[in-house]
Amino acid sequence: MRRLLNIVAALAALAGFALSSAPALAWGAMGHRTVGAIAWKNVKPATRAAMARLLAHQGEMDTPRCSMKTLEDAAVWPDCIKGERWRFAYASSWHYHDQPICGTFDIKSECRDGNCVTAQIDRNAKLLANRKLAPILRLEALAFLVHFVGDVHQPLHVGENHDLGGNRVKADYGMAPGRNLHSIWDGVLAERAITSARPPLVRTYSAEEKAQLATGETEDWARESYEVSRDFLYPAAFGGTLPCETKEAGKVVWDNAAIEKAIPIVDRRIEQAGLRLAQMLDAALAG
């Protein structure tokens, strides 16, 4: 009997390890893949060829669980490798740049030694453009750049309320219970916005659309996300007001009315991310 109990305990431990090492997602895999797909469609041919050459080195990264055969794969690679914390834990804080919605936006705060998403976007763009570096270093920079440009356009990766970007705020999505505010915007809301978009988000955009959407620089993109969180997302979740005085948030519900209002914002953020990323990739690789 004791031996049987030991076996059960060992199996439970293995299951717990598997769950704890499962990759956490930001924007969700569909959101990040869509950003990458938009960029791939809208870069210059020379940029696309340069990325294909780098992606051909993906086997050298030694991350068999997390391949980078395509740019869409590369877009989710930085989340996938979270399952190997022993190797990549140093990158955990690179996915966000917390800016409290009840404070003042300050790009220099909350980013010690460049360990935040805004600083890492600029850093990896420089690494990608450096043709003296080994291909696998530039490939890693490509994956981080594609992913982090997506992250900075997710409002809760910038504007938050000392709640881990909404992760501590329990929330229901329509009739689906048991979620949190962050997971709604990362996952089900993004998926609904992407699949219902007309015209589809993944397409070749006109010069006029690019001029309208592919604007600004890293700080501008972070400020936009902060403003979406401050002016729309948190008020929509908390009855029309900022929860600045609420230390312990109760459960919130995203009903159909709130979902319908949020969908155009999500679509625009993903379009902006994809086209701005395309612009950055052209600057780094097409010269």
N, C-alpha and C positions, 0 to 999 in steps of 0.2 A: 504493500500500500504506500509506504513512504517513497519507494522508487517511482511509483505512478505519480504521486504528488509532485515529486521533483521534476518529472518530465513535463507535467502540465505547467508548472511554474516557469520552466525554461521556455516552453512554447509561448507562454504569455509575455515573457520578457522580450522574446524575439519579435512578437507582434507589436509590442510597444515601441521597440527600436525602429521597426519599419515605419510606423506612423510618425514618430518624432523626426525621422530623417526624410519624410516626404517633402518635396519642394513646396514652399508657399508661393502663391502667385500674386502679381500686382498688375492691374488692368485685366487680369485673367489671360490665359493663353490665347484666346481668340482676339482680345484687344491688342496684345503685343504683336501677334502674327499679322493682324490687319495693318498696323502701323508699318511693319516691315514690308508688307505686300504693296502698300501705297507707294512707299519710297522706291521699291524695285521698279514699279511701273513708270515712275516719273523722273528717274535719274537719266543722265546722258549715257549713250551707248558705251563710251569709254569707261565711265564709272561702273557700269554693270559688268563689263569685261574684267575690270580690276578686282571687283568683289568676287567674281567667279574664280579668279586665280587664287585669291586668299582662301576662299572656302574649300578649295581643293586640298588645303593643308589641314583640314579639320581632324583627320586621324592622328595627327601629331599632338593634339591637345590632351590626349589620354583621358578623355571623359566619355567612355563608351555609353553610359546611361544618357548622356546629354549630347546628342550629335549636332553638327552644324553643317548639314549638307546643303541647306538653302538659307537665304537671308531670313526667311520666316523662322526657321529653326534657331538661327543665331539670335533672333529677337527674344526667345524664351530661354535661351541658354543660361543667362545670369540668374534666373529664378530656379532653373533645374539644378544647378550646382549647389544650391543651398542645402541639398541633401548630403553634401560632403563638407560639413562644417569644419572638419579637421584640416581641410585643405584650403577652403575659401572663406573662412569666417571673417577675414579682414575686410571683405567687401560688403558686409551686412548693412552698414550705415550709409552705403553709397546710393541706396534706392530712394531716399527721401531727403527733404530739407524742411524740417518742421518750422512753421511760422504760426504762432498762436493767433487765432482769429480775433481775440479780444485785445491784442496788442498792436504794435506798429510793424509793418513789413520792413525788414532789414536784412538784406541779402548777406551781410557779413556776420550776422549772429547765427548761432546754432550750427556752425560749420567749422569745427576745430580741425586744423591741419588738412583742409580739403576733403574731409570725410563726409561728403554730402553729395546729393545728386547733381546740383548745379556745377560744383567744382569738377566733378568727375566727367560731366559732359564735355567741358572745355579741355580737360586733360586728355581724354581718350580721342578727341578730335585731332589733337596735336600728335599723339602717338600714331594714329592711323595715317596721317599725312607724311610721317617720317619714313622715307624709303630706305633709309640706312638700317632700320631695325629688321630683325628676323621676321619672316612671314607669320610665324605663329604668334608673335607679340602683337603684330598689327591685326591679326585675325581676332585675338582676344579683345583688342581695342575696338574693333568693328562691332563685335557682339555687345560689349558694354555700351557703346555709343547708341546703337539701335535701341537697346532696351531702356537706357536711361532717358533718352528723349521721349519715349513713351511714358515713363514714370513721371517725369516732371509735368506732363500734361494731365495726369490724373489728379484732380483737385485735392484729394486727401493725402497725397504724398507731399503736399506743401502746407496748405491751410488746415490746421487742426486745433483741438481745444484741450490739450494735455490729456488726450484720451487715445494715444497711439494711432492718430489718424483715423479716429472713429472705430477702431477695433474694440474698444471697451464699451461702445454704445450698442446695446441690444436692439435689434430691429427686426420687424417683419416686412416682407416684400409681398404686398398684396395679400393673398391667402396663404403664402408660404412662410411659416414661422421659423424661429430658431436661427436667425442670422445676426450679423452686426452691420453697422452702417458702412464700414469699409468694404466688407465682402459683397455687399449689394452693388456698390459702384464698381468694384473690380470685376465682378462676375455677371450675375443675372441681368443687371441693368445694361451693362456694356454689350452683352450678347444680344439682348432684345434690340438695342439701338442699331447695332451693326447689321443684323439680319433683316430689319425692317426698313433700312435706309433706301430711299429712292431719289435719285439714281444711286446705284451701289457705291460704297465708299472706295472700293478697290477698282480704280480705272485711271486712264490717262486724263489729267486735268488740263484745262485750257490755260493759256498764258494769263488771262484775266483772273481766273480762279487762283492761280499761284500767286499773283501779285497781291491779291486780297488776303490770302490765308498764310502764305509763307513769309511772315514778317517778324521783325524783332530779333532779339538775341536771348541768351539763356536767362538773364535776369528778368526780361520782359515775360517770358513764358512762365517762370515761377510766380511772378506777380499776378498774372492772369489766373493761375490755379488758386492762389491765395484769395483772390477776389471772388471767384466762383464759390469757394467754401464759405467765405464770410457773408457774401451778399445773397446767395441762393441756397446752397446745400444745407448748412446748419439751420438757417431760419425755416426752410421747408420741413426739416426734420423735427423742429421744436416749436411748432405752432406759430411761426411768423416772427420770432425774436431770436436774437443771439443768446445762447445759454451761458452767458458769462458768469452768472452768479450760481450756476448749478454745479456743485461739486460731485454729486453722484447722479448721473443721468439715468432716468427711467427708460423703459422700452419705448421706441418710436415705431411708427408704422408708415411705410411708403405705400399709400393707396394708389389707385389707378390715375387719379388726377395728378398726383405728384410725379408719378412715373412718366406720364405724357409730357409734362413740363420739362422733365430732366432729359428725355431722349434727344432733343435737338442740341442740347449742350454737350452731351457725350459725343454725338456724331461730329460736332464741330471740333472738339478737342482732339479726337482721333485723326480727323482730316488735317488739322494744323500740325499735329505731331508728324504724320507721314510726309507731308510736303516740306516742312522745315527740316526734317531729317534728310530728305532727298537733296535739299540745298547744301546741307553740311557735307554730305557724302560727295557731291560734285566738287565742292571746294577742296576736299581732302584728296580726292583720287583722280579727278579728270584733268588736272593741270599737267 
